[in-house]
Amino acid sequence: MGVTLRWDWLRNWATTIVAGAVFAIVVTEAQLALGVDLLDVPFFQAPFQAIGLGAIALAFAAFQARPNAPASARAAAVVAFGLMVMPYTALADRPAIPVDFWRGNAGLLVDRTMTVNRPHAVVLVIKGSQPIGKGSAPMDARDVLGADTIVARLSADPRPSFTLAPDDSQAKPINLTEDLRWVWTVTPRQEGGPRLILELDTLTKNRGSADKASSLYRQYVRITVQPPSWYEAARQGLIGLVIGS
């Protein structure tokens, strides 16, 4: 009787571990397909935390593998494996770097830590809810910045360290009452500490003469580029093996 119970427990435990591993892989692949950033998942980036999380999940699975445990308890043990790869911090808002030429809410949203060969979004937002200047009289763009257009450009230093899309300047008419937004896709190509450079220029359109451009703002952002996680490396190796065959 004791041998039978022990065998049932081992079988249930092994089944739970296999089901949990499959569930965790499905959760991870679904997140990657949805574009969720897995940078902050301890299981993929911190070996000691990964060991701790794995040990907790295995212990929980062992407890729920007892023969008299209900089906819901074993399902909870399977779900525990999926929770290890959930990037809870990815659901939080990224703190924006202030863009201080604008006396309102303006900021550059950028991941200060990126993974090589993985695309990341960089967003510049200039809120237009509060006009700049004293008094309540309506003001236009020339009253505020002496220009009609803001030209934004994002570049890399050194240049080969990132692939940027778009990689050219983007001009937008200045609007004091509506938000202005620029979006780039940034893909690091080498590990280390390269920089992103945000440059903003103003452009004044003049009738009968050449447009006048002036430098408005420049921001250097140091980025820490880390290697792919062990899961990403194994995944890429497996895909290469399948494609190669």
Secondary structure, DSSP 8 states (H G I E B T S, - for coil): -HHHHHHHHHHHHHHHHHHHHHHHHHHHHHHHHTT---TT-HHHH-HHHHHHHHHHHHHHHHHHTSTT--HHHHHHHHHHHHHTT--GGGGS----EE-TTSSSSEEEE--SEEETT--EEEEEEE--SS-SSSSSS---HHHHHS-SEEEEEEEEESGGGEEEES-S-EEEE--SSS-EEEEEEEEE-SSB--EEEEEEEEEE--TTS--EEEEEEEEEEE-EEE---HHHHHHHHHHHHHHH-
